[in-house]
Amino acid sequence: MATTELTLLLLLAIAVGGSLVHWSPLPLPILLVVVGVLASLLPGLEDIAVDPELFLLLFIPPILFADAWVLPRRDFVSTLKPVLLLALGLVVLTVVAVGYAMHWLIPAMPLAVAFTLGAIVSPTDAVATVATTQLLPLPARIVHIVNAESLLNDASGLVAFKLAVAAAATGLFSSIEVAGNFLNLAGGGIIIGIGVEWLARGLRQRLIRLHAGDPVLQTLLTVLMPYGAYLAAEALHVSGILAVVAAGLWASGQEVKGLTADARKHAREVWRMLSYVLNGLVFVLLGLQLRRMITSVDEYAPFDLAMYALVLWVLLMALRFAWVWISAHLRFKFGWGWSGGRTGPDPKRLLLVSWAAVRGSITLATALSVPSIIASGAPFPERNLVVFLAAATIILTLALNGVPLPWLIRKLAINSGEENLHEEHVARAEIARAALVAVSAVAKELTDPEDIAFAGRLSGRYEGKIELLEGDPGHASERASHIALRRKLRLAAIGAERQCLHELHASDVINDESLRIIEAELDERELVSSISVDRG
C-alpha cells in the first residue's frame, strides 16, 4: 500500500479509536492497539512492515520529549532515588534473570540471545503508562515515579539491548567492557541532550532579541529540538533516547526569556495535537505489527509458545513486585528516599507501582531491530522466537496490566493528595496580592473619577480572589456561587453575540473574513470565562 494511503488510514484509525473510547471500558492506548490488530485483518494491511530505526526516529523523540517536558523537575528530583532503582537496577536485574531463566527453559536459545530478550522486555512503556494514568485520580508522587521510570528505563533498556545484541552477534562478552560501554552510552546521551537544549534555548532567545519571536517559528524550534538531540547523540554513537529525555527534563525547568504569552499558548496547542497524533500512530502501528510478529514463528508447538510467553510474563511481574517491595522497605529502613508512606511502605501504593508495567512501543521497535544475520554470516539464533516472545509480552501486559489498571486504581481508592491543589491556591493568592499592590500604586496617580472607580472594581476582584482562596469557607462558598452566576451571564451574552454574528454573515452583511476575526475574539472571551470560578 502506498505511504499516502496508509498514513490517511492510520489517521482514520486514530479518529475511530478516539471516538469509540467514550463508550469503551478500555483506555485509549489499548483500544487503539485493538483497532490496529483488527485493521491488520484487512486486505493490503496484513504485511505492513515498519522500519524500526525509522520508527524510533519519527515517533519516539517528540513523544518522550513532550512527556519529559511536562514532568515537574522538582518532583522528579525528589523521587530520583526510587526512580533510578527502577529504571536502572530493575532493568539490570530483569536482563540477567530473564536471560538465565529463558536459557534454562529453552536450551536452544543461547545465553546471549536470552539476555537480548531480557533487554527487549525490560523497559515499561512511557507512552502507554502516561496515556493510561493521566486522567485517573492517582497520587502525584506515584504518577511522577511511574512516568519518570518509564522515560528512563526506555533508555537503559535500549542501551542494554545494544550491548546484548553485540554479544550475541560476536559471541564475546566482558562484564567490565559492558559496564564501560553502558556508562559511555548513557553519560554521553545525557550530555548531548542537555547541550542541544542549551543551544536551542540560546538560539530562540537570540531570535527574540532580533525581533524574530514569531509564535510559529518558536514552536517549530521546540518541535525540532528532540530530533536534533536524538540525531546528534546517535551520530556520536551514544544513547539517542536518553539524550531526548535529558533535553526534555532540562527544558522543563528553563524559561526562554522574552517569550510572549501568544507563543506559549501556540506551543501548548501544537504539542497537544502533535502528542495526540503521534501517540495514536504508535499504538495503531503496534496493533498492525502484532499479528505478523505472533505468526512469525512455526518451529515450536503452539502450546509450548503459549507456555513460554506466560512464564515470561509471570517472571517479569515477580521480579517487579519483589524489587519494588524489597527496595521500598530498605529505603524506609535506611531513610533513603520515598518508600510509599510516612510511617512505612504503603501496600496500596506499592501495588500500583508494581502493577504499572505495560510494555509497548520501545519493546516493539527493539524486537523488530534484532538483526537477521550475525557477524559470521549465520542467521541470528532464535530470532523469530525472540520476536514472538516480545510481541506476546506486549499483548499480555496490555491485557493483564493495562486493562485492569484503571479499575485497580479506583478499587484501591487511594487519597490522591492535595499537595498540588494547595500549592496552586497559595500561588493564586500570592499573585493576587502582588496585583493588588500594583493596582494600588497606579491608582494613586489617577485623577479621573471613572479611572479611579475602575481601579476600585479591579482591586475588589483581586480581594475577592484572596477571600475565595483563604477566607471563611462559608463566605467563600457564597462568593463561588456569585462567580458561577456571573460566568453564566457572561457565557449567555457571548452566545447571543455569536448567534447574531452568524445571522449577519448569513444575510451577507459581513464577509467570511470579518466572521473569522470577530469569532476568534468571541472564542478567546469564552475560553477565559470558562476556565474556573476563581477568576470571577
ZAMARGU-4260 file (C-alpha; in steps of 0.2 Angstrom, whole numbers, plus 5000, padded with zeros to 4 digits):
<rodrens>
0) 5000/5000/5000 | 5006/5017/4996 | 5013/5028/5010 | 5000/5042/5007 | 4985/5030/5008
5) 4992/5021/5023 | 4995/5037/5033 | 4977/5043/5029 | 4971/5026/5035 | 4981/5027/5051
10) 4974/5044/5055 | 4957/5037/5052 | 4960/5023/5064 | 4965/5036/5077 | 4949/5046/5074
15) 4939/5030/5076 | 4948/5025/5092 | 4946/5042/5099 | 4928/5042/5096 | 4925/5024/5102
20) 4934/5027/5119 | 4920/5037/5126 | 4909/5021/5125 | 4923/5008/5129 | 4930/5002/5146
25) 4947/5001/5138 | 4959/5015/5140 | 4963/5024/5123 | 4980/5017/5120 | 4974/4999/5122
30) 4959/5002/5111 | 4970/5009/5098 | 4980/4993/5098 | 4964/4983/5096 | 4959/4994/5081
35) 4977/4991/5074 | 4975/4972/5076 | 4958/4972/5068 | 4965/4983/5054 | 4979/4970/5050
40) 4965/4958/5045 | 4960/4969/5030 | 4967/4966/5013 | 4983/4976/5010 | 4987/4979/5028
45) 4992/4961/5033 | 5010/4963/5028 | 5014/4981/5033 | 5032/4982/5039 | 5039/4996/5050
50) 5057/5000/5049 | 5062/5000/5067 | 5076/5014/5065 | 5063/5025/5056 | 5050/5021/5069
55) 5062/5026/5083 | 5067/5042/5074 | 5050/5049/5068 | 5039/5045/5083 | 5049/5042/5099
60) 5059/5058/5101 | 5044/5070/5101 | 5034/5059/5112 | 5047/5056/5125 | 5052/5074/5124
65) 5034/5080/5127 | 5032/5068/5142 | 5049/5073/5150 | 5045/5092/5147 | 5029/5091/5157
70) 5036/5081/5171 | 5039/5093/5186 | 5058/5094/5188 | 5057/5097/5207 | 5046/5082/5209
75) 5057/5072/5198 | 5072/5076/5209 | 5063/5072/5225 | 5058/5054/5218 | 5075/5052/5209
80) 5081/5038/5221 | 5066/5026/5219 | 5066/5030/5200 | 5084/5026/5197 | 5082/5010/5207
85) 5068/5005/5195 | 5075/5012/5179 | 5092/5005/5181 | 5093/4992/5195 | 5077/4983/5189
90) 5082/4984/5171 | 5099/4975/5175 | 5090/4963/5186 | 5077/4959/5173 | 5090/4957/5159
95) 5100/4945/5170 | 5086/4935/5177 | 5076/4933/5161 | 5092/4929/5152 | 5096/4914/5163
100) 5078/4908/5166 | 5074/4908/5147 | 5090/4900/5143 | 5086/4886/5156 | 5068/4885/5149
105) 5073/4885/5131 | 5091/4877/5129 | 5091/4880/5111 | 5091/4899/5115 | 5109/4904/5118
110) 5113/4914/5134 | 5117/4930/5124 | 5101/4929/5114 | 5091/4926/5130 | 5100/4942/5138
115) 5094/4951/5122 | 5076/4945/5125 | 5078/4952/5143 | 5084/4969/5137 | 5069/4970/5125
120) 5056/4966/5138 | 5064/4976/5152 | 5058/4994/5149 | 5040/4998/5153 | 5032/5010/5140
125) 5031/5028/5144 | 5018/5032/5131 | 5006/5019/5137 | 5009/5022/5155 | 5006/5041/5154
130) 4991/5039/5142 | 4983/5026/5154 | 4986/5036/5170 | 4984/5054/5166 | 4965/5056/5169
135) 4965/5044/5184 | 4965/5050/5202 | 4982/5044/5207 | 4993/5052/5220 | 5005/5064/5212
140) 5021/5055/5218 | 5015/5039/5211 | 5012/5047/5194 | 5029/5055/5194 | 5038/5039/5199
145) 5029/5028/5186 | 5031/5041/5172 | 5049/5045/5176 | 5053/5027/5177 | 5046/5024/5160
150) 5055/5038/5152 | 5072/5032/5159 | 5071/5014/5158 | 5067/5016/5139 | 5085/5022/5138
155) 5093/5010/5149 | 5084/4995/5141 | 5089/5001/5124 | 5107/5003/5130 | 5106/4985/5137
160) 5099/4979/5121 | 5113/4986/5110 | 5126/4978/5121 | 5117/4961/5122 | 5115/4961/5103
165) 5133/4964/5101 | 5137/4950/5112 | 5125/4938/5103 | 5132/4943/5086 | 5150/4941/5090
170) 5150/4928/5104 | 5161/4939/5115 | 5156/4945/5132 | 5165/4955/5145 | 5156/4962/5161
175) 5169/4976/5163 | 5168/4981/5144 | 5149/4980/5146 | 5149/4992/5161 | 5161/5004/5152
180) 5150/5004/5137 | 5135/5007/5147 | 5142/5022/5156 | 5148/5029/5139 | 5132/5027/5130
185) 5121/5034/5145 | 5133/5048/5150 | 5136/5053/5133 | 5117/5054/5129 | 5114/5065/5144
190) 5127/5077/5140 | 5122/5078/5122 | 5104/5081/5127 | 5107/5095/5139 | 5119/5103/5127
195) 5107/5103/5112 | 5093/5110/5123 | 5105/5124/5129 | 5110/5128/5112 | 5092/5128/5106
200) 5086/5139/5120 | 5100/5151/5116 | 5095/5152/5098 | 5077/5155/5102 | 5082/5169/5114
205) 5094/5177/5101 | 5080/5177/5088 | 5068/5185/5101 | 5081/5199/5104 | 5082/5201/5085
210) 5063/5203/5084 | 5060/5186/5077 | 5049/5179/5091 | 5035/5174/5080 | 5025/5160/5089
215) 5025/5148/5074 | 5044/5150/5072 | 5047/5147/5091 | 5035/5132/5091 | 5044/5125/5076
220) 5061/5126/5085 | 5054/5116/5100 | 5047/5103/5089 | 5065/5101/5080 | 5074/5100/5097
225) 5071/5082/5101 | 5075/5077/5084 | 5091/5087/5085 | 5096/5079/5102 | 5092/5061/5095
230) 5101/5063/5079 | 5116/5071/5087 | 5118/5058/5100 | 5116/5043/5088 | 5129/5052/5076
235) 5141/5051/5091 | 5136/5033/5095 | 5128/5037/5112 | 5110/5034/5118 | 5098/5045/5107
240) 5083/5041/5118 | 5092/5046/5134 | 5098/5062/5125 | 5079/5066/5121 | 5074/5063/5139
245) 5088/5073/5146 | 5084/5088/5134 | 5065/5087/5139 | 5069/5086/5158 | 5082/5101/5156
250) 5069/5111/5146 | 5056/5109/5159 | 5064/5120/5171 | 5071/5133/5159 | 5061/5148/5153
255) 5065/5156/5136 | 5067/5174/5141 | 5056/5186/5131 | 5044/5173/5125 | 5027/5180/5123
260) 5010/5173/5130 | 5004/5170/5112 | 5020/5160/5108 | 5017/5149/5124 | 4999/5146/5120
265) 5003/5142/5102 | 5017/5129/5108 | 5005/5121/5120 | 4991/5119/5107 | 5003/5112/5094
270) 5011/5100/5106 | 4994/5094/5112 | 4989/5090/5094 | 5006/5083/5090 | 5007/5071/5105
275) 4989/5065/5102 | 4993/5060/5084 | 5010/5053/5087 | 5004/5043/5102 | 4989/5037/5092
280) 5000/5032/5077 | 5012/5022/5089 | 4998/5011/5096 | 4989/5008/5079 | 5006/5003/5071
285) 5009/4992/5087 | 4992/4983/5083 | 4996/4981/5065 | 5013/4973/5069 | 5007/4961/5082
290) 4998/4949/5071 | 5014/4947/5060 | 5025/4945/5075 | 5014/4932/5083 | 5013/4922/5067
295) 5032/4923/5063 | 5037/4908/5072 | 5032/4890/5067 | 5047/4880/5074 | 5038/4877/5091
300) 5021/4869/5096 | 5008/4882/5100 | 5006/4875/5117 | 5025/4877/5120 | 5024/4895/5114
305) 5010/4900/5125 | 5019/4892/5140 | 5035/4902/5136 | 5025/4918/5135 | 5016/4915/5151
310) 5031/4910/5160 | 5040/4926/5154 | 5026/4937/5160 | 5025/4929/5177 | 5044/4931/5179
315) 5043/4949/5174 | 5029/4953/5186 | 5038/4943/5200 | 5054/4952/5198 | 5045/4969/5198
320) 5035/4965/5213 | 5050/4959/5223 | 5061/4973/5218 | 5048/4987/5221 | 5043/4980/5238
325) 5060/4975/5245 | 5068/4991/5239 | 5054/5001/5247 | 5057/4993/5264 | 5075/4995/5263
330) 5073/5013/5258 | 5062/5016/5273 | 5073/5007/5285 | 5089/5017/5280 | 5079/5033/5276
335) 5084/5033/5258 | 5070/5041/5248 | 5052/5039/5246 | 5045/5022/5251 | 5026/5023/5249
340) 5021/5031/5266 | 5027/5042/5280 | 5025/5028/5293 | 5031/5014/5282 | 5029/5007/5265
345) 5010/5009/5260 | 5005/4992/5252 | 4992/5000/5241 | 5004/5012/5233 | 5017/4999/5231
350) 5004/4988/5222 | 5000/5002/5210 | 5019/5005/5206 | 5021/4986/5204 | 5006/4984/5193
355) 5010/4998/5181 | 5021/4988/5170 | 5014/4989/5152 | 5026/4986/5138 | 5024/4994/5121
360) 5032/5004/5108 | 5050/5003/5113 | 5048/4984/5115 | 5041/4983/5098 | 5055/4994/5090
365) 5069/4984/5098 | 5062/4967/5094 | 5060/4972/5076 | 5078/4978/5075 | 5086/4962/5080
370) 5097/4958/5066 | 5093/4943/5054 | 5112/4939/5052 | 5126/4939/5064 | 5144/4944/5061
375) 5149/4927/5055 | 5136/4927/5041 | 5125/4914/5050 | 5106/4918/5055 | 5103/4926/5072
380) 5099/4912/5084 | 5081/4910/5088 | 5077/4927/5081 | 5059/4923/5077 | 5056/4916/5094
385) 5063/4932/5102 | 5051/4942/5091 | 5037/4931/5096 | 5040/4932/5115 | 5042/4951/5114
390) 5025/4953/5105 | 5017/4941/5117 | 5024/4951/5132 | 5016/4967/5124 | 4999/4958/5122
395) 5000/4951/5140 | 5005/4967/5149 | 4992/4977/5139 | 4978/4964/5143 | 4983/4959/5161
400) 4991/4975/5167 | 4984/4989/5157 | 4966/4985/5155 | 4963/4982/5174 | 4974/4997/5179
405) 4960/5010/5179 | 4949/4998/5189 | 4963/4994/5201 | 4966/5012/5204 | 4948/5016/5208
410) 4946/5000/5219 | 4961/5004/5230 | 4953/5022/5232 | 4970/5029/5237 | 4969/5048/5243
415) 4976/5057/5228 | 4983/5070/5240 | 4980/5089/5240 | 4998/5094/5238 | 4997/5101/5221
420) 4980/5109/5224 | 4987/5118/5240 | 5002/5124/5230 | 4990/5131/5217 | 4979/5140/5230
425) 4995/5148/5238 | 5002/5154/5221 | 4985/5161/5216 | 4983/5170/5232 | 5001/5177/5231
430) 4999/5183/5214 | 4983/5191/5218 | 4992/5201/5232 | 5005/5206/5220 | 4992/5213/5208
435) 4983/5222/5222 | 5000/5231/5226 | 5002/5236/5208 | 4984/5242/5206 | 4986/5252/5222
440) 5002/5260/5216 | 4995/5265/5199 | 4978/5271/5207 | 4987/5284/5217 | 4992/5294/5201
445) 4974/5293/5194 | 4963/5309/5194 | 4949/5304/5183 | 4934/5298/5193 | 4930/5284/5180
450) 4948/5278/5181 | 4948/5278/5200 | 4931/5269/5200 | 4938/5256/5188 | 4954/5254/5199
455) 4942/5251/5214 | 4932/5237/5205 | 4948/5229/5199 | 4955/5229/5217 | 4939/5222/5223
460) 4940/5207/5211 | 4958/5203/5217 | 4952/5205/5235 | 4938/5193/5231 | 4950/5180/5224
465) 4960/5180/5240 | 4945/5178/5251 | 4939/5164/5240 | 4956/5155/5242 | 4960/5159/5260
470) 4944/5166/5268 | 4930/5159/5279 | 4923/5143/5270 | 4905/5150/5271 | 4909/5166/5263
475) 4920/5158/5250 | 4906/5146/5245 | 4894/5161/5244 | 4906/5170/5233 | 4909/5155/5222
480) 4890/5154/5219 | 4890/5173/5214 | 4905/5170/5202 | 4897/5155/5194 | 4881/5165/5191
485) 4892/5179/5183 | 4901/5167/5172 | 4884/5160/5167 | 4879/5178/5162 | 4895/5181/5153
490) 4893/5165/5143 | 4875/5169/5139 | 4880/5186/5132 | 4894/5178/5122 | 4882/5165/5115
495) 4870/5179/5110 | 4884/5189/5101 | 4889/5173/5092 | 4871/5169/5086 | 4869/5187/5080
500) 4886/5187/5071 | 4881/5171/5061 | 4865/5179/5057 | 4874/5194/5050 | 4885/5183/5040
505) 4871/5173/5033 | 4862/5188/5027 | 4878/5194/5018 | 4880/5210/5030 | 4898/5204/5034
510) 4910/5193/5024 | 4919/5177/5029 | 4935/5187/5035 | 4925/5198/5046 | 4916/5182/5053
515) 4933/5174/5057 | 4941/5189/5065 | 4926/5193/5077 | 4923/5174/5081 | 4941/5172/5086
520) 4938/5186/5098 | 4922/5178/5105 | 4932/5162/5107 | 4945/5170/5117 | 4932/5178/5129
525) 4923/5162/5130 | 4938/5152/5135 | 4943/5165/5148 | 4925/5165/5155 | 4925/5146/5156
530) 4942/5142/5164 | 4937/5142/5183 | 4926/5150/5196 | 4941/5159/5205 | 4944/5170/5190
535) 4927/5179/5194
</rodrens>
